[in-house]
Amino acid sequence: MVIYVTLKKNARLLAACLFMAAVLAGCQGEPGRIGAGGAVEDGILHVTQLSARELQAPEYGWQFPAASAAADGANHFAFRLSAMLAESAANDNFVVSPYSVWLPLAALVNATDAQSRPALMEALGAAGIAAEDMNAAASRMLYDLTKLRNKEYADESAYYNPLRIVNAVFVDNDVTLKREFAQTFADYYRGTSINVDFSSRDAVDAVNRWASESTDGLIEDLIQEFDPLTVAVMANAIYFSDRWGWEFDPALTKEGVFHSPAGDMAAYYMLREGDAQIYYEDDRVQAMPLYFKNGGVLYIILPKAGNALELLSSMTHEYFGEIQAGAIQATGKLLLPRFSVENEIKGLKETLEALGVPLFDRASAPLTGGLIEEAMPVWLSDAIQKAV
């Protein structure tokens, strides 16, 4: 997984991603239908509780090669998506969570028709992997990323998990979410099914409240309105908060000059100096991993020539692996500008289409029959991500 985070004494990444599914006008189902089981009362948010199996523990690559292939594919997807989105950001600071896009799309593999599924799998970097193996791989990733394995070795009450990943599908009261999809979503993606009325302002409030609660209040007003033809919304939120393993001393922070593409400007620099700093250098970049207290790591990569966009556009999963493997211990000084970034991703739908994601094709409506029980054309109509 590749993520871009805010650099502070405490680092936090917040990302929320929405995929809207629409149907053709005039094809609404009968009122009073429920999302995945359970009673629905008008104007009241209803969460369907499904019993979910345990997430699958990671295995060695030779034991489950599909998991390794899917994880590598997720990394390739991350670099490709990031480079294409960063290009449209020009010289502005930019933050995106590719995994927050990849994961709900991986879940939608289970709702995609047989004709479009191979193209979706290829776009996600998982060509040739069966849907069942994709689900198992996603389950293993969630298990590993959220560090549930630590429950086996430590007192759960004493363990701090810096990374939270949550998924949900909001379903209109007038249609019925396929129970098979809802169960798969719960079993392998820890996905919750929630009923809303997309013709009411309550749906906007419900989704925004979910995003706010999932990111400790730091992402709000994710959506302003829904198209009345919306039948479902796939949502993902990622929240990361941890302290640096080697903390910056606030007393050493000082003002300096930052050379930005728009010109020199004043910035406050955090300082870390001493032995045993992990460092990598080749003819293209200088790079440093900054470790967090609970095991995460942030890589700072500085191009020696050109700009960051050129570097990101040429970055691959394999080269990033070389940077990780080639780092050594060194003595030196790190001056890092203190900043925060917040943005709503522009052109996410168009970028995903350019990457080959076929779910936005209204003519073929590839989610028909796989997401809801009603016999009506269904496709993705839009995609939104907001990140801090």
Buried (B, 14 or more C-beta within 10 A) or exposed (E): BBBBBBBBEEBBBBBBBBBBBBBBEEBBBEEEBBBBBEEBEEEEBBBBEBEBEEBBEBEEEEEBBBBBBBBBBBBBBBBBBBBBBBBBBEEEEBBBBBBBBBBBBBBBBBBBBEEBBEBBBBBBBBEEBEBEBBBBBBBBBBBBBBBBEBEEEEEEEEEEBBBBBBBBBBBBBBBBBBBEBBBBBBBBBBBBBBBBBBBBEBBBEBBBEBBBEBBEEBBEEBBEEBEEBBBBBBBBBBBBBBBBEBEBEEEEBEEEEBEEEEEEEEBEBBBBEEEEBBBBBEEBBEBBBBBBBBEBEBBEBEBEEEEBBEBBBEBEBEBBEEBBEEBEEEEEEBBBBBEEBEBEBEBBBEBBBEBEBBBBBEEBBBBBBBBBEBEBBBBBBBBBBBBB
